[in-house]
Amino acid sequence: MLRTLVHYGLHFLAPLLLALLWRKEKWWRVSLILLATMLVDLDHLLVRPIFDPNRCSIGFHLLHSYPMIGLYALLCILPLKRLGLPSWLRIVGAGLLFHMFTDWQDYYLWR
């Protein structure tokens, strides 16, 4: 029960708190972007069973793969303005990395 509360708390409550830390004047927009990164879990629909508590999402699902995690990290450090990319991509990258951390901790810290 505690594992489930921590997992979904990190998925749904932590983005709101992170948004407040990110930019207070635009916290609502940032929180919506961070919550939208939950859509990365749509890759769970590509495998059977869709949910397996004994399976780690990291490295198994397409959008949870190590190359994709590298791309998410790049979004956090690339000079987006210089490349002509929108600044909200940095928020997406941070949200996706936090999502990967949440899934990682759910499997490895609660075994």
N, C-alpha and C positions, 0 to 999 in steps of 0.2 A: 504494500500500500504506500509506504513512504517513497519507494523507488518511483512509482507512478506519479506521485505528487511532485517530486523533485523534477522528473523528466518534463512533465507538462507545465510546471511552473517556469522552468528554464525556457521552454518553447513559447509560452504566451505572456508571462508576467515580466520576465527579464527584458524582452524587447522594449517594453514600456519604460522600464527603468533606464536602459541604455539610451533610449531616445532623449530622456530628460538630461542625461549627462552629455549627450552629443551636442545638441543645440537647443537650448531652452526656448528660444523664440519660434522654432519650427518643430517642436517635439512631436506634435500630432502627425505631421507629414512623415517625419523620420520613423515614428513608431509604426505607421501603416506600411512603409517600405520594408521595415524589419519583419513585420508580421507576414508580409507577402512572400518573404523568402521561405516560408513554410511550404510553398508550392513545390519546392525541391523534392518533397516526399511523394510526389506523383510517380516517381520512378519505382516506388514500391508496387505499383499496379502491374508492372511488367514481369513479376515473378510470382511463383506459387510456393508456399503460402505467402499471402501478402504480408502478414506479420508473423514473425517467429521470434519469441523472446530469447531463444538460444542462438540467434544469429546476429552478428554485428553488421550494421548497415554500412559502416565505413569499409570501403574496399569491396563491397558486394554489389551494391546498387550502382547503376550507371552514373547518376548525378552525385553519388557519394564516393566516387572512385578517387584514387590519389591524384591522377592528372587533373581532375576537375577541382579538387581541393587546392592544387597549385594555381589554377586559374583564379579561384576565389581570392587567394592570397595576393596574386598580382593586381587584382582590382583594388586592393587596399593600399598598394604602394606605388602604382604607376602615376606619373604626372598627368592626370586626366585632362586638365585644362590645356596643357601644352600639346596634347594629342588630339584636342578638339572633341573630347568625349564629355558627356554630361557628368556633373559632380555627384549625382545621386548613385552612380555606379559604385562609388566607394562605400556607400551605406549598404548597398546590395552585397558587396564582397564581404563586409564585416558581418552582416546578418547571416550569410551562408557559412562563414567560418564559425560563427557562434553556434549555428545549427549543427555543424559537424562535431564541434566540441560536446554539445549536448548529447548527441547520439553516441559519441565515443564514451563519455562518462557513464551513460546508461548501461552500456555493456560491460566495460572493464572495471568500473568502481563498485558495481552492485552484484558481482558474481558470488 
